[in-house]
Amino acid sequence: MMEFEGKVALVTGGSRGIGAATVRLLAGLGAKVGFTWTASEAEARALERELESAARAWRADARDTDAMRRFVEEAEAEWGGVDVLVANAGVWKGAAIEAMSIEEWRETIEINLTGTYVLCRFGIPALRRRGGGAVVVVSSTAGQRGEAGHSHYAASKGAQISLVKSLAVECAPDVRVNAVAPGWVDTDMSAAPLSGPERDAILRAIPLGRVASPDDVARAIAFLASDGARHITGEILNVNGGSVLCG
């Protein structure tokens, strides 16, 4: 059921981590995949070369409405339509509330939340021009339970979940909208705590006993984007090894 032959998927923040794993998986399942990058051009171009004609990289900041509109329009023109959107671009930076600058707050909210809105704003009409499709938002367990020291991040991820539930109803029946909520994932973003003294405590809090790989999350994204999830919308799929049992 997880087949994407003839499908076109767009992934933001696709040059590394969860995004790159998702690009690889969807391309391997038959999709043409367009993905965005901002700072990591070498990784983006390497992924393009690896996947050859199955993937193409666009430089586009998720917050930039003009760049994201061009991304969607150019991919649609190149491949004849768009079937799947994956809103993955994000940042995770720590800051206690009394020390958090307005610039830190705005950066996190704008990349994580506004970036999701911008992709949906231009991508959902493209899905409808194709006759329908699927949106998958990469949220977080922080959006479900909060996260001390990262309140701006948790707020952005909780808002993503509310956006998903709103759009699931608004965009039905032709467009399905769901989210994945990863816990700890072995990516550059979480490298510092996962390689430091916190690691043992982190592992003890995960019933399955390991930190997720980017591919673990990519598989959940692919499922929600596939026909295997054709009667699922407005849902949050937890990918956390049992560490947050929020149902």
N, C-alpha and C positions, 0 to 999 in steps of 0.2 A: 504493500500500500504506500510505502514511502518512495514513490517514483516521481521524478520531475522531468521526464523526457518532454521536450517541447515547451517547457515552462521558463519564465524569466523571473529572476529574484533580484531584489535590490537590498543591499546590506550596508548600513552606515557603520563607520569604524571597523572596516573589514580587513585591515592590514595585519592585525596581530590578535592574540588572545582568543576570546570567544568568537569575535567577528571572523578572524581568519579560519578558525575551525569550522564555522558555519559556511563560509564561502567554499572551502574544500569539500565539505560533505554534500552540499547542494549541487555543486558542479559534478561530483562523483556520482550523484544520483540522476544526472542527465540535464540539469538546468543550465541556462546561461546566467551568469551572475555578474552584476555590476556592484562595485563596492567603493566606498569613499575612504579617503585617508586625509590627514592633515599634516602631521609632523614626520611620519615614518615613510618617506618615499622609497628608500631602499627596500624595505620589507614589502611595500605594496608592489613594486616592480618585480621583485623576486617571486611573489605569489602569482602575478600575471604570467611570468615565464613558465612557472611550474604547471599552471593549468591551461596554458596556451589559449586556444580560441574560446574556451569555456568561460573565461572571466576577463573583465576589464576594470581597471582602476580609474576613479575620478578624484581629483583633489577638490574637496568641498568640506568646509566647516559646517557641522550640523546646524549651527545657528544662523547661517547665511542664507536668507530666503532666495536670493538670486542664484547662488551657486547650487542650492538644492533643487530649485526648479529646473535649472539646466541639466543637472544630473538625471532627474526623472525623464525629462523630455528627450534628451539625447539617447538614453538607454531604450526608451520606448521606440524612438525612430530607428535605432540600430537593429533591434531584435523584434520589432513588430508589436510590442505590447509589454505589459507588466502583470505578473500573476501573484507575486509575493513581495511583501515589505518586511524587513527586519530592522527595527529601531534599536541599534546596539551601542551607538557612540555614547561614551560616558566618561566621567571623571569621579575619583574617590580620593578626597583629601581631608585629612583630619583638622579640626579646629574647635576648641571649646568656645561656647557661645560668648563669653565675656571677652574673648580675644579675636573673634571672627570679624574680619573686615567686611564692609559692604561689597567690596570687589570679590572677595572669596565667596560670599553668598551668591552673588549674581552669576559668577562663572559656573558654579555647580548647577544652579537652577536653569540657567540658559542652555548649557550643553545637554544636561540630562533630560530636562522637561521640555524646554522650548524646542530643542533639537528633535524630540519625538513628535511634537506638534507639527513642525515644519515638514518632516517626511510624510506625515499623514495628510497634511494640507494639500500637497502636490501629488502624493502617491495614490491616495484613495480614488481621486477622479480617474487616474490612469487604470487602476484595477477595474473600475466600472466601465471604462471604455473597452476593456477586454471581456466584459461580461461578468466580472466578479473575481474574487481572490481572497487572500488571507494576509492579515497583519499579525506579526509577532513582536511584542515589545520586551526587551530585556530589562526587567525590573530587579528587585533584590529582596531578600529577607528583611533588610533594613526598612523597606517600605511597609512591612507588615507589623514589625514589632518595635521600630525605632532603633537608633544606634547612638549611644552616648559618645560624645566627642566628634560626631559626624552628623549633627542634626540637619545641616543643609542637604547632605546627601540623602538621609532618610526621608526628609520632606519631599525631595524631588522624586524619589522612588515611590513613595506613597501616592503622590499626585499622578504618577504614571499609571498606577493601578486604577485610580478613579477615572482617568481618561479612557483606559481600556474598557471599563464597564460601561461608560457613557457611549463610546463609539460602537460597542458591540450591539447595542440596541438601535442607535441612530443609523448605522450602516447596514443592518440586516434588511433583507435576507441574502443579498448578493455578496457582501463582504463580511468575513468572519474576523474578529479581533480578539486576540488572547495575549497572555504574557507568560514568560517564565520568570521565576524568582529564585535565582541561584543563592546559595550560601557562600562558603569559602570556595574559591576556585584558584587553581594554580596558574596564575597569570602574572605579568609584570606588575600589574596594579597592586597585587597583594603580596609581592615578593618579600618585602621587608618583614612584616609580621610572621609570615610562614617560614622564614629562614632564621628567626630570632628566638628568644626565650619563651615567647608566647605559643610556639608551635605545639608543644605537648598539651597544653590546656585546650587549645583549639581542637586537636584530635580527640581528646577525651569527651568533648561535647558533641561529637558526631557519632551516632550509633553505628553507622556503617564502617567507621574506623579509618576513613581516609578523606582527604580533600579532593573535591571534584577536579577532573581534568577539563580543559575547554571543550573537548569532544563530548563529554557527558552532557554539557549544556547544549551543544550544537545538535545532538540527537533529539533532545526535547523540543528544540526550535523546529527542526525538520518535521517531527511528528505533528506539531500544531499547524504547520504550514501545509501538510499533506492531506490527501483525501481520506486518510485514516482518521482524521479529526473533523470530518465533514459536518458532524452534528454537535460540535463544540464551539461555543463562542462566549466571550465574557468571563473566561476562566483564568485562574492563576495557577500554573503548574510549578510546584515547588521542586527544586533540584538541589537538595541540601543534605542528603544522606541521613535525614531524620532529625537534624539538629533543631529545626523549628517546626513543630507539629501544629500548624495553625489552620489546617483544613481548607 
